[in-house]
Amino acid sequence: MCADDRVLSVAKLFFSYGLGASLLIPFRHGASAILMPGRPEPRAVFETIARERPTLLYSVPTSYAALLALPESERHDVSSLRRCISAGESLPAPLFERWRARFGLEILDGIGSTEIGYIAISNFPGRARPGTSGQVIPGYGARVQRSDGEPAAIDEVGDLLVRGHRPRRSTGAVTPRRSTPFARVGLHRRSVLGRADGYHTNHGRSDDLLRVSGHWVSPLEVESVLLRHPAVRECAVVARADGDGLIKPCAFVVCADGATAAPALAAELKALVKDALAPYKYPRWVEFVPELPKTSTGKIQRFKLRQTAR
């Protein structure tokens, strides 16, 4: 960010992500921030971009999906944007690809938490990998840890622990102190393609993971496959017990405009996941809903879907 930048954050100031994007970081660089009143409805966001000409757009995956759901024929002007950033939840690879194909811009997905103040792991311009949360930002340290406290192996899901550099004063100067302890972020992550690459993939919160046929299943992995289907606008996968009391994946799907919720579509979606992932990961049920329950910050309220799936 620089002083010439104009920032538009869909996330509001009461959200840690929005506070950093609209206030703290622009103040640090002398940049301008554009504040939108009311709900960030998709057309209102596009109208604000066209009118106020922001150079940086901070948003969440749900909002990017809503913007993409508007017809391409509307021809919204985003030519002022030089960077698009996402956080709050994991950004599925299909959303990244659709946004880049439509607007020619990468979405730089990252992960952080309110407890550590902001984003600590992020994709970087020119080397963003769809479906990952990117690499550790310089100045932070990160560790993936198993439940027994030991380091997680490559491609093993574990708790994400993060630390920053705590400054200390010495002879009037501020120097980094590397002994700052790691803090548990409360999210499950795994390292992909080897630690040498440094890329991490967000698998969601620990209580969102599914234990199916003795294996851990990330709902985000299943959702990314479902989102490849053109009839799917949004989706969320949660645990549901079958007639024998065994946990299986259940998918809640919001259809794209022009698509019809029908048994044939449900069968297509199940087959799509079966072909792409291990057989035990496919959703045994596909429930079509008009919308997904969300928090005021745009995150899917999976606990409500789990209650519905009982």
Secondary structure as GFF3:
##gff-version 3
##sequence-region A 1 310
A	DSSP	beta_strand	6	9	.	.	.	ID=ss1
A	DSSP	alpha_helix	16	19	.	.	.	ID=ss2
A	DSSP	pi_helix	20	24	.	.	.	ID=ss3
A	DSSP	alpha_helix	25	29	.	.	.	ID=ss4
A	DSSP	beta_strand	32	34	.	.	.	ID=ss5
A	DSSP	alpha_helix	42	52	.	.	.	ID=ss6
A	DSSP	beta_strand	56	59	.	.	.	ID=ss7
A	DSSP	alpha_helix	61	69	.	.	.	ID=ss8
A	DSSP	three_ten_helix	72	74	.	.	.	ID=ss9
A	DSSP	beta_strand	83	86	.	.	.	ID=ss10
A	DSSP	alpha_helix	93	103	.	.	.	ID=ss11
A	DSSP	beta_strand	107	112	.	.	.	ID=ss12
A	DSSP	beta_strand	119	122	.	.	.	ID=ss13
A	DSSP	beta_strand	135	136	.	.	.	ID=ss14
A	DSSP	beta_strand	140	145	.	.	.	ID=ss15
A	DSSP	beta_strand	158	164	.	.	.	ID=ss16
A	DSSP	beta_strand	166	170	.	.	.	ID=ss17
A	DSSP	beta_strand	173	177	.	.	.	ID=ss18
A	DSSP	beta_strand	183	191	.	.	.	ID=ss19
A	DSSP	beta_strand	200	205	.	.	.	ID=ss20
A	DSSP	three_ten_helix	206	208	.	.	.	ID=ss21
A	DSSP	beta_strand	210	212	.	.	.	ID=ss22
A	DSSP	beta_strand	215	217	.	.	.	ID=ss23
A	DSSP	alpha_helix	219	226	.	.	.	ID=ss24
A	DSSP	beta_strand	232	241	.	.	.	ID=ss25
A	DSSP	beta_strand	247	255	.	.	.	ID=ss26
A	DSSP	alpha_helix	263	276	.	.	.	ID=ss27
A	DSSP	three_ten_helix	279	281	.	.	.	ID=ss28
A	DSSP	beta_strand	285	288	.	.	.	ID=ss29
A	DSSP	alpha_helix	302	308	.	.	.	ID=ss30
###
